[in-house]
Amino acid sequence: MTSLVVGVLLFACVHSIPSLAPSLKANVLTKIGEDAYKGIFSLLLLGAFGVIIVGWRSVVPEPIYLPFPALHKVALALLACAFWVMAASKRQSRLRLLIRHPMLKK
């Protein structure tokens, strides 16, 4: 679990450098150049991604939430309705008049 957390933190920190430490980025860019900066940035992200994968593979899954088995069919029916409404948002239909939803507006 530790390697998973370290990988996620490394990934977040590397992504945060351009916005939280622009002076550090500017210093590195003037010292090594843009192409080298992009290469190091990419290698750090690939390394972080590798640490995340290793950490994910080492964690034993624990169920945090177990839904009620009786609600499985209800959830599937609601999901089918959601897909139907989303499909209707791309076409001219009477459904747009009945349902006022931001996804269904022009």
MMTF fields as JSON, N, C-alpha, C and O atoms, coordinates in Angstrom:
{
  "mmtfVersion": "1.0.0",
  "mmtfProducer": "UNKNOWN",
  "numBonds": 423,
  "numAtoms": 424,
  "numGroups": 106,
  "numChains": 1,
  "numModels": 1,
  "chainsPerModel": [1],
  "groupsPerChain": [106],
  "chainIdList": ["A"],
  "bondAtomList": [4, 2, 8, 6, 12, 10, 16, 14, 20, 18, 24, 22, 28, 26, 32, 30, 36, 34, 40, 38, 44, 42, 48, 46, 52, 50, 56, 54, 60, 58, 64, 62, 68, 66, 72, 70, 76, 74, 80, 78, 84, 82, 88, 86, 92, 90, 96, 94, 100, 98, 104, 102, 108, 106, 112, 110, 116, 114, 120, 118, 124, 122, 128, 126, 132, 130, 136, 134, 140, 138, 144, 142, 148, 146, 152, 150, 156, 154, 160, 158, 164, 162, 168, 166, 172, 170, 176, 174, 180, 178, 184, 182, 188, 186, 192, 190, 196, 194, 200, 198, 204, 202, 208, 206, 212, 210, 216, 214, 220, 218, 224, 222, 228, 226, 232, 230, 236, 234, 240, 238, 244, 242, 248, 246, 252, 250, 256, 254, 260, 258, 264, 262, 268, 266, 272, 270, 276, 274, 280, 278, 284, 282, 288, 286, 292, 290, 296, 294, 300, 298, 304, 302, 308, 306, 312, 310, 316, 314, 320, 318, 324, 322, 328, 326, 332, 330, 336, 334, 340, 338, 344, 342, 348, 346, 352, 350, 356, 354, 360, 358, 364, 362, 368, 366, 372, 370, 376, 374, 380, 378, 384, 382, 388, 386, 392, 390, 396, 394, 400, 398, 404, 402, 408, 406, 412, 410, 416, 414, 420, 418],
  "bondOrderList": [1, 1, 1, 1, 1, 1, 1, 1, 1, 1, 1, 1, 1, 1, 1, 1, 1, 1, 1, 1, 1, 1, 1, 1, 1, 1, 1, 1, 1, 1, 1, 1, 1, 1, 1, 1, 1, 1, 1, 1, 1, 1, 1, 1, 1, 1, 1, 1, 1, 1, 1, 1, 1, 1, 1, 1, 1, 1, 1, 1, 1, 1, 1, 1, 1, 1, 1, 1, 1, 1, 1, 1, 1, 1, 1, 1, 1, 1, 1, 1, 1, 1, 1, 1, 1, 1, 1, 1, 1, 1, 1, 1, 1, 1, 1, 1, 1, 1, 1, 1, 1, 1, 1, 1, 1],
  "groupList": [{"groupName": "MET", "atomNameList": ["N", "CA", "C", "O"], "elementList": ["N", "C", "C", "O"], "formalChargeList": [0, 0, 0, 0], "bondAtomList": [1, 0, 2, 1, 3, 2], "bondOrderList": [1, 1, 2], "singleLetterCode": "M", "chemCompType": "L-PEPTIDE LINKING"}, {"groupName": "THR", "atomNameList": ["N", "CA", "C", "O"], "elementList": ["N", "C", "C", "O"], "formalChargeList": [0, 0, 0, 0], "bondAtomList": [1, 0, 2, 1, 3, 2], "bondOrderList": [1, 1, 2], "singleLetterCode": "T", "chemCompType": "L-PEPTIDE LINKING"}, {"groupName": "SER", "atomNameList": ["N", "CA", "C", "O"], "elementList": ["N", "C", "C", "O"], "formalChargeList": [0, 0, 0, 0], "bondAtomList": [1, 0, 2, 1, 3, 2], "bondOrderList": [1, 1, 2], "singleLetterCode": "S", "chemCompType": "L-PEPTIDE LINKING"}, {"groupName": "LEU", "atomNameList": ["N", "CA", "C", "O"], "elementList": ["N", "C", "C", "O"], "formalChargeList": [0, 0, 0, 0], "bondAtomList": [1, 0, 2, 1, 3, 2], "bondOrderList": [1, 1, 2], "singleLetterCode": "L", "chemCompType": "L-PEPTIDE LINKING"}, {"groupName": "VAL", "atomNameList": ["N", "CA", "C", "O"], "elementList": ["N", "C", "C", "O"], "formalChargeList": [0, 0, 0, 0], "bondAtomList": [1, 0, 2, 1, 3, 2], "bondOrderList": [1, 1, 2], "singleLetterCode": "V", "chemCompType": "L-PEPTIDE LINKING"}, {"groupName": "GLY", "atomNameList": ["N", "CA", "C", "O"], "elementList": ["N", "C", "C", "O"], "formalChargeList": [0, 0, 0, 0], "bondAtomList": [1, 0, 2, 1, 3, 2], "bondOrderList": [1, 1, 2], "singleLetterCode": "G", "chemCompType": "PEPTIDE LINKING"}, {"groupName": "PHE", "atomNameList": ["N", "CA", "C", "O"], "elementList": ["N", "C", "C", "O"], "formalChargeList": [0, 0, 0, 0], "bondAtomList": [1, 0, 2, 1, 3, 2], "bondOrderList": [1, 1, 2], "singleLetterCode": "F", "chemCompType": "L-PEPTIDE LINKING"}, {"groupName": "ALA", "atomNameList": ["N", "CA", "C", "O"], "elementList": ["N", "C", "C", "O"], "formalChargeList": [0, 0, 0, 0], "bondAtomList": [1, 0, 2, 1, 3, 2], "bondOrderList": [1, 1, 2], "singleLetterCode": "A", "chemCompType": "L-PEPTIDE LINKING"}, {"groupName": "CYS", "atomNameList": ["N", "CA", "C", "O"], "elementList": ["N", "C", "C", "O"], "formalChargeList": [0, 0, 0, 0], "bondAtomList": [1, 0, 2, 1, 3, 2], "bondOrderList": [1, 1, 2], "singleLetterCode": "C", "chemCompType": "L-PEPTIDE LINKING"}, {"groupName": "HIS", "atomNameList": ["N", "CA", "C", "O"], "elementList": ["N", "C", "C", "O"], "formalChargeList": [0, 0, 0, 0], "bondAtomList": [1, 0, 2, 1, 3, 2], "bondOrderList": [1, 1, 2], "singleLetterCode": "H", "chemCompType": "L-PEPTIDE LINKING"}, {"groupName": "ILE", "atomNameList": ["N", "CA", "C", "O"], "elementList": ["N", "C", "C", "O"], "formalChargeList": [0, 0, 0, 0], "bondAtomList": [1, 0, 2, 1, 3, 2], "bondOrderList": [1, 1, 2], "singleLetterCode": "I", "chemCompType": "L-PEPTIDE LINKING"}, {"groupName": "PRO", "atomNameList": ["N", "CA", "C", "O"], "elementList": ["N", "C", "C", "O"], "formalChargeList": [0, 0, 0, 0], "bondAtomList": [1, 0, 2, 1, 3, 2], "bondOrderList": [1, 1, 2], "singleLetterCode": "P", "chemCompType": "L-PEPTIDE LINKING"}, {"groupName": "LYS", "atomNameList": ["N", "CA", "C", "O"], "elementList": ["N", "C", "C", "O"], "formalChargeList": [0, 0, 0, 0], "bondAtomList": [1, 0, 2, 1, 3, 2], "bondOrderList": [1, 1, 2], "singleLetterCode": "K", "chemCompType": "L-PEPTIDE LINKING"}, {"groupName": "ASN", "atomNameList": ["N", "CA", "C", "O"], "elementList": ["N", "C", "C", "O"], "formalChargeList": [0, 0, 0, 0], "bondAtomList": [1, 0, 2, 1, 3, 2], "bondOrderList": [1, 1, 2], "singleLetterCode": "N", "chemCompType": "L-PEPTIDE LINKING"}, {"groupName": "GLU", "atomNameList": ["N", "CA", "C", "O"], "elementList": ["N", "C", "C", "O"], "formalChargeList": [0, 0, 0, 0], "bondAtomList": [1, 0, 2, 1, 3, 2], "bondOrderList": [1, 1, 2], "singleLetterCode": "E", "chemCompType": "L-PEPTIDE LINKING"}, {"groupName": "ASP", "atomNameList": ["N", "CA", "C", "O"], "elementList": ["N", "C", "C", "O"], "formalChargeList": [0, 0, 0, 0], "bondAtomList": [1, 0, 2, 1, 3, 2], "bondOrderList": [1, 1, 2], "singleLetterCode": "D", "chemCompType": "L-PEPTIDE LINKING"}, {"groupName": "TYR", "atomNameList": ["N", "CA", "C", "O"], "elementList": ["N", "C", "C", "O"], "formalChargeList": [0, 0, 0, 0], "bondAtomList": [1, 0, 2, 1, 3, 2], "bondOrderList": [1, 1, 2], "singleLetterCode": "Y", "chemCompType": "L-PEPTIDE LINKING"}, {"groupName": "TRP", "atomNameList": ["N", "CA", "C", "O"], "elementList": ["N", "C", "C", "O"], "formalChargeList": [0, 0, 0, 0], "bondAtomList": [1, 0, 2, 1, 3, 2], "bondOrderList": [1, 1, 2], "singleLetterCode": "W", "chemCompType": "L-PEPTIDE LINKING"}, {"groupName": "ARG", "atomNameList": ["N", "CA", "C", "O"], "elementList": ["N", "C", "C", "O"], "formalChargeList": [0, 0, 0, 0], "bondAtomList": [1, 0, 2, 1, 3, 2], "bondOrderList": [1, 1, 2], "singleLetterCode": "R", "chemCompType": "L-PEPTIDE LINKING"}, {"groupName": "GLN", "atomNameList": ["N", "CA", "C", "O"], "elementList": ["N", "C", "C", "O"], "formalChargeList": [0, 0, 0, 0], "bondAtomList": [1, 0, 2, 1, 3, 2], "bondOrderList": [1, 1, 2], "singleLetterCode": "Q", "chemCompType": "L-PEPTIDE LINKING"}],
  "groupTypeList": [0, 1, 2, 3, 4, 4, 5, 4, 3, 3, 6, 7, 8, 4, 9, 2, 10, 11, 2, 3, 7, 11, 2, 3, 12, 7, 13, 4, 3, 1, 12, 10, 5, 14, 15, 7, 16, 12, 5, 10, 6, 2, 3, 3, 3, 3, 5, 7, 6, 5, 4, 10, 10, 4, 5, 17, 18, 2, 4, 4, 11, 14, 11, 10, 16, 3, 11, 6, 11, 7, 3, 9, 12, 4, 7, 3, 7, 3, 3, 7, 8, 7, 6, 17, 4, 0, 7, 7, 2, 12, 18, 19, 2, 18, 3, 18, 3, 3, 10, 18, 9, 11, 0, 3, 12, 12],
  "groupIdList": [1, 2, 3, 4, 5, 6, 7, 8, 9, 10, 11, 12, 13, 14, 15, 16, 17, 18, 19, 20, 21, 22, 23, 24, 25, 26, 27, 28, 29, 30, 31, 32, 33, 34, 35, 36, 37, 38, 39, 40, 41, 42, 43, 44, 45, 46, 47, 48, 49, 50, 51, 52, 53, 54, 55, 56, 57, 58, 59, 60, 61, 62, 63, 64, 65, 66, 67, 68, 69, 70, 71, 72, 73, 74, 75, 76, 77, 78, 79, 80, 81, 82, 83, 84, 85, 86, 87, 88, 89, 90, 91, 92, 93, 94, 95, 96, 97, 98, 99, 100, 101, 102, 103, 104, 105, 106],
  "secStructList": [7, 2, 2, 2, 2, 2, 2, 2, 2, 2, 2, 2, 2, 2, 2, 2, 2, 2, 2, 2, 7, 2, 2, 2, 2, 2, 2, 2, 2, 2, 2, 2, 7, 2, 2, 2, 2, 2, 2, 2, 2, 2, 2, 2, 2, 2, 2, 2, 2, 2, 2, 2, 2, 2, 2, 2, 2, 2, 1, 7, 7, 7, 7, 1, 7, 7, 7, 7, 4, 4, 4, 2, 2, 2, 2, 2, 2, 2, 2, 2, 2, 2, 2, 2, 2, 2, 2, 2, 6, 6, 1, 7, 7, 6, 2, 2, 2, 2, 7, 7, 7, 4, 4, 4, 7, 7],
  "xCoordList": [0.826, 0.0, 0.869, 0.499, 2.022, 2.908, 3.393, 3.432, 3.763, 4.252, 3.143, 3.416, 1.921, 0.807, 0.639, 0.475, 0.679, 0.543, 1.729, 1.545, 2.94, 4.124, 4.029, 4.368, 3.574, 3.423, 2.411, 2.656, 1.285, 0.257, 0.758, 0.515, 1.455, 2.005, 3.074, 3.115, 3.935, 4.948, 4.297, 4.711, 3.284, 2.553, 1.932, 2.018, 1.307, 0.672, 1.709, 1.503, 2.808, 3.847, 4.475, 4.693, 4.765, 5.366, 4.395, 4.815, 3.112, 2.132, 1.936, 1.516, 2.236, 2.034, 3.189, 3.026, 4.331, 5.496, 5.215, 5.529, 4.643, 4.425, 3.498, 3.691, 2.516, 1.572, 1.95, 1.702, 2.539, 2.863, 4.271, 4.54, 5.164, 6.557, 7.022, 7.921, 6.427, 6.833, 8.279, 8.925, 8.794, 10.191, 11.145, 12.176, 10.811, 11.626, 11.617, 12.655, 10.464, 10.364, 11.178, 11.876, 11.095, 11.844, 13.348, 14.093, 13.798, 15.219, 15.712, 16.78, 14.925, 15.31, 15.301, 16.177, 14.324, 14.26, 15.469, 15.993, 15.919, 17.086, 18.369, 19.29, 18.445, 19.66, 19.795, 20.866, 18.716, 18.846, 18.096, 18.328, 17.222, 16.473, 15.118, 14.845, 14.271, 12.89, 12.787, 12.029, 13.543, 13.457, 13.913, 13.285, 15.005, 15.485, 14.491, 14.268, 13.896, 12.881, 11.705, 11.229, 11.24, 10.117, 10.493, 9.672, 11.721, 12.175, 12.224, 11.758, 12.787, 12.852, 11.447, 11.148, 10.594, 9.207, 8.511, 7.818, 8.705, 8.081, 8.633, 7.879, 9.939, 10.535, 10.061, 9.801, 9.948, 9.422, 7.978, 7.605, 7.171, 5.777, 5.699, 4.883, 6.539, 6.56, 7.014, 6.476, 8.007, 8.443, 7.341, 7.125, 6.639, 5.52, 4.427, 3.835, 4.171, 3.159, 3.589, 2.763, 4.878, 5.395, 5.256, 4.894, 5.541, 5.389, 3.917, 3.602, 3.02, 1.581, 1.167, 0.411, 1.658, 1.301, 1.825, 1.101, 3.084, 3.654, 2.859, 2.558, 2.521, 1.74, 0.352, -0.157, -0.271, -1.622, -1.618, -2.54, -0.569, -0.485, -0.221, -0.558, 0.379, 0.723, -0.391, -0.322, -1.402, -2.473, -3.518, -3.943, -3.917, -4.99, -6.314, -6.531, -7.208, -8.461, -9.358, -9.51, -9.941, -10.908, -12.191, -12.16, -13.311, -14.568, -14.918, -14.986, -15.133, -15.504, -17.022, -17.591, -17.655, -19.102, -19.668, -19.246, -20.597, -21.279, -22.744, -23.494, -23.163, -24.56, -25.504, -25.112, -26.744, -27.752, -27.996, -28.19, -27.993, -28.217, -29.577, -29.72, -30.572, -31.911, -31.947, -32.826, -31.016, -31.018, -30.216, -30.118, -29.652, -28.85, -29.694, -29.272, -30.862, -31.726, -32.26, -32.442, -32.508, -32.962, -31.861, -32.137, -30.625, -29.507, -29.329, -29.05, -29.482, -29.372, -30.488, -30.252, -31.697, -32.816, -32.578, -32.844, -32.081, -31.781, -30.656, -30.677, -29.688, -28.599, -29.108, -28.68, -30.008, -30.596, -31.383, -31.329, -32.118, -32.847, -31.882, -32.152, -30.777, -29.795, -29.215, -29.063, -28.894, -28.376, -29.427, -29.098, -30.676, -31.752, -31.901, -32.074, -31.833, -31.953, -30.749, -30.913, -29.551, -28.364, -28.431, -28.015, -28.94, -29.1, -30.137, -29.991, -31.183, -32.218, -31.696, -32.263, -30.64, -30.108, -29.457, -29.273, -29.114, -28.462, -29.454, -29.048, -30.743, -31.749, -32.88, -33.035, -33.658, -34.87, -35.959, -36.299, -36.498, -37.527, -38.425, -38.117, -39.537, -40.457, -39.908, -40.371, -38.932, -38.343, -37.704, -37.68, -37.192, -36.597, -37.633, -37.298, -38.881, -39.932, -40.352, -40.754, -40.261, -40.706, -39.651, -39.978, -38.41, -37.325, -36.474, -35.929, -36.36, -35.499, -34.197, -34.094, -33.217, -31.911, -30.844, -31.015, -29.767, -28.74, -28.154, -27.756, -28.101, -27.549, -28.51, -28.095, -29.773, -30.762, -31.036, -31.8, -30.428, -30.656, -29.768, -28.711, -30.21, -29.429, -28.239, -27.463],
  "yCoordList": [-1.192, 0.0, 1.254, 2.284, 1.15, 2.308, 2.716, 3.904, 1.736, 2.081, 2.684, 3.536, 2.262, 2.853, 4.328, 5.177, 4.624, 6.008, 6.85, 7.991, 6.302, 7.031, 7.318, 8.414, 6.343, 6.545, 7.624, 8.455, 7.623, 8.64, 10.02, 11.006, 10.09, 11.378, 11.883, 13.075, 10.997, 11.401, 11.895, 12.907, 11.182, 11.581, 12.972, 13.821, 13.194, 14.492, 15.603, 16.716, 15.304, 16.33, 16.739, 17.926, 15.776, 16.106, 16.946, 17.879, 16.626, 17.413, 18.801, 19.729, 18.945, 20.225, 21.2, 22.395, 20.728, 21.608, 22.796, 23.92, 22.623, 23.788, 24.847, 26.037, 24.447, 25.435, 25.955, 27.124, 25.126, 25.559, 26.117, 26.897, 25.728, 26.216, 26.665, 26.05, 27.727, 28.163, 28.659, 28.567, 29.184, 29.632, 28.45, 28.542, 27.338, 26.128, 25.619, 25.233, 25.621, 25.188, 26.106, 25.63, 27.408, 28.357, 28.165, 28.23, 27.931, 27.693, 26.435, 26.43, 25.376, 24.117, 24.284, 23.757, 25.008, 25.23, 26.007, 25.697, 27.013, 27.776, 26.967, 27.156, 26.069, 25.281, 24.139, 23.937, 23.399, 22.192, 22.278, 21.445, 23.234, 23.363, 22.691, 21.88, 23.051, 22.568, 21.072, 20.358, 20.601, 19.187, 18.277, 17.254, 18.649, 17.842, 17.89, 16.885, 19.063, 19.183, 18.258, 17.555, 18.263, 17.391, 15.92, 15.109, 15.584, 14.199, 13.778, 12.693, 14.63, 14.315, 14.251, 13.366, 15.189, 15.211, 13.893, 13.294, 13.458, 12.215, 11.001, 10.099, 10.972, 9.842, 9.782, 8.699, 10.935, 10.952, 10.448, 9.706, 10.855, 10.388, 8.893, 8.188, 8.41, 6.966, 6.19, 5.125, 6.726, 6.084, 6.062, 5.047, 7.186, 7.247, 6.264, 5.597, 6.187, 5.243, 3.804, 2.973, 3.51, 2.177, 1.859, 0.739, 2.831, 2.623, 2.412, 1.6, 3.13, 2.942, 1.529, 0.882, 1.051, -0.307, -1.344, -2.271, -1.201, -2.148, -2.105, -3.15, -0.911, -0.784, -1.353, -1.979, -1.145, -1.662, -3.189, -3.833, -3.758, -5.223, -5.851, -7.015, -5.095, -5.665, -5.522, -6.144, -4.727, -4.493, -5.601, -5.971, -6.116, -7.103, -6.342, -5.497, -6.622, -5.867, -6.138, -7.277, -5.069, -5.167, -4.486, -3.333, -5.17, -4.508, -3.423, -3.67, -2.229, -1.112, -0.977, -0.64, -1.247, -1.092, -2.314, -2.64, -2.978, -4.109, -3.731, -3.617, -3.534, -3.152, -4.312, -5.479, -3.956, -4.983, -5.747, -5.125, -7.066, -7.837, -7.57, -7.679, -7.222, -6.97, -5.705, -5.571, -4.775, -3.515, -3.583, -2.588, -4.728, -4.854, -4.599, -3.866, -5.194, -5.007, -3.577, -3.044, -2.962, -1.569, -0.655, 0.252, -0.903, -0.104, -0.286, 0.684, -1.498, -1.741, -1.038, -0.504, -1.032, -0.343, 1.168, 1.818, 1.726, 3.158, 3.508, 4.567, 2.63, 2.867, 2.826, 3.63, 1.91, 1.851, 3.122, 3.636, 3.634, 4.899, 6.059, 6.934, 6.067, 7.143, 7.113, 8.163, 5.938, 5.84, 6.278, 6.91, 5.946, 6.328, 7.849, 8.434, 8.48, 9.939, 10.595, 11.591, 10.062, 10.629, 10.467, 11.363, 9.354, 9.165, 10.132, 10.628, 10.4, 11.329, 12.76, 13.582, 13.072, 14.43, 14.77, 15.947, 13.79, 14.018, 14.124, 14.401, 13.911, 13.92, 14.872, 15.245, 15.254, 16.031, 15.057, 14.118, 15.281, 14.38, 15.127, 16.238, 14.494, 15.078, 14.965, 15.649, 14.107, 13.923, 15.212, 15.467, 16.017, 17.288, 18.22, 19.031, 18.114, 18.954, 18.484, 19.294, 17.174, 16.62, 16.73, 16.973, 16.551, 16.534, 17.775, 18.014, 18.554, 19.758, 19.402, 19.409, 19.096, 18.69, 19.407, 19.537, 19.87, 20.6, 19.811, 20.399, 18.505, 17.702, 17.63, 17.32, 17.914, 17.825, 19.155, 19.217, 20.236, 21.541, 21.718, 21.098, 22.567, 22.821, 23.677, 23.994],
  "zCoordList": [0.0, 0.0, 0.0, -0.564, 0.637, 0.707, -0.671, -0.994, -1.487, -2.83, -3.693, -4.539, -3.494, -4.229, -3.854, -4.73, -2.58, -2.119, -2.585, -3.009, -2.512, -2.961, -4.463, -4.91, -5.231, -6.671, -7.003, -7.877, -6.323, -6.567, -6.155, -6.851, -5.026, -4.588, -5.552, -5.855, -6.035, -7.006, -8.292, -8.856, -8.748, -9.946, -9.762, -10.65, -8.603, -8.334, -8.188, -8.673, -7.528, -7.339, -8.663, -8.907, -9.511, -10.806, -11.634, -12.318, -11.579, -12.311, -11.696, -12.387, -10.418, -9.745, -9.947, -9.703, -10.381, -10.532, -11.448, -11.057, -12.643, -13.508, -12.906, -13.153, -12.136, -11.615, -10.227, -9.93, -9.379, -8.02, -7.879, -6.965, -8.767, -8.695, -10.072, -10.646, -10.616, -11.958, -12.01, -13.054, -10.889, -10.887, -10.988, -11.654, -10.333, -10.454, -11.89, -12.43, -12.489, -13.885, -14.791, -15.686, -14.569, -15.394, -15.228, -16.206, -13.998, -13.752, -14.459, -15.071, -14.366, -15.01, -16.527, -17.213, -17.05, -18.498, -19.008, -20.078, -18.258, -18.711, -18.592, -19.386, -17.612, -17.415, -18.423, -18.997, -18.635, -19.469, -20.791, -21.667, -20.969, -22.22, -22.151, -21.266, -23.112, -23.099, -23.399, -22.743, -24.383, -24.752, -23.617, -23.346, -22.956, -21.835, -20.673, -19.998, -20.446, -19.389, -19.67, -18.779, -20.915, -21.276, -21.115, -20.689, -21.454, -21.297, -19.842, -19.493, -18.982, -17.558, -16.961, -16.16, -17.352, -16.892, -17.262, -16.44, -18.5, -18.967, -18.235, -17.871, -18.017, -17.3, -15.853, -15.329, -15.207, -13.838, -13.79, -12.882, -14.77, -14.803, -15.088, -14.493, -15.991, -16.259, -15.03, -14.727, -14.321, -13.081, -12.041, -11.379, -11.894, -10.947, -11.343, -10.495, -12.636, -13.106, -12.818, -12.441, -12.996, -12.665, -11.194, -10.836, -10.326, -8.885, -8.532, -7.661, -9.195, -8.969, -9.354, -8.63, -10.489, -10.932, -9.954, -9.59, -9.522, -8.559, -7.256, -6.679, -6.794, -5.568, -5.703, -4.773, -6.85, -7.074, -7.102, -6.6, -7.694, -7.772, -6.406, -6.19, -5.478, -4.176, -3.138, -2.078, -3.419, -2.45, -2.556, -3.65, -1.413, -1.362, -1.363, -0.494, -2.322, -2.384, -1.178, -0.736, -0.665, 0.417, -0.019, -0.449, 0.083, -0.292, 0.728, 1.932, 0.212, 1.076, 1.141, 2.18, 0.016, -0.062, -0.764, -1.874, -0.146, -0.756, -0.965, 0.004, -2.22, -2.462, -2.18, -2.173, -1.95, -1.723, -3.02, -4.064, -2.983, -4.214, -4.848, -6.065, -4.044, -4.587, -5.44, -6.291, -5.234, -5.974, -7.271, -7.99, -7.571, -8.785, -10.037, -10.932, -10.1, -11.274, -11.353, -12.448, -10.218, -10.206, -10.765, -11.551, -10.354, -10.844, -12.35, -13.055, -12.849, -14.292, -15.057, -16.141, -14.507, -15.166, -15.194, -16.205, -14.099, -14.071, -15.041, -15.667, -15.163, -16.104, -17.54, -18.369, -17.843, -19.18, -19.483, -20.6, -18.486, -18.677, -18.915, -19.738, -18.21, -18.386, -19.794, -20.418, -20.299, -21.664, -22.682, -23.687, -22.425, -23.336, -23.376, -24.445, -22.213, -22.147, -22.825, -23.53, -22.627, -23.259, -24.78, -25.515, -25.248, -26.696, -27.254, -28.372, -26.477, -26.926, -26.994, -27.713, -26.269, -26.284, -27.623, -27.931, -28.403, -29.692, -30.848, -31.976, -30.592, -31.653, -31.278, -30.115, -32.271, -32.02, -31.556, -32.274, -30.366, -29.859, -28.879, -28.447, -28.541, -27.569, -26.151, -25.238, -25.981, -24.657, -24.149, -22.945, -25.064, -24.67, -24.051, -23.187, -24.482, -23.924, -22.536, -21.7, -22.287, -21.027, -19.919, -18.757, -20.292, -19.301, -19.477, -20.555, -18.437, -18.496, -17.815, -16.589, -18.62, -18.13, -18.961, -20.173, -18.36, -19.107, -20.279, -21.285, -20.155, -21.246, -22.439, -23.556, -22.203, -23.282, -23.938, -24.9, -23.44, -24.041, -25.259, -25.372, -26.159, -27.365, -27.064, -27.966]
}
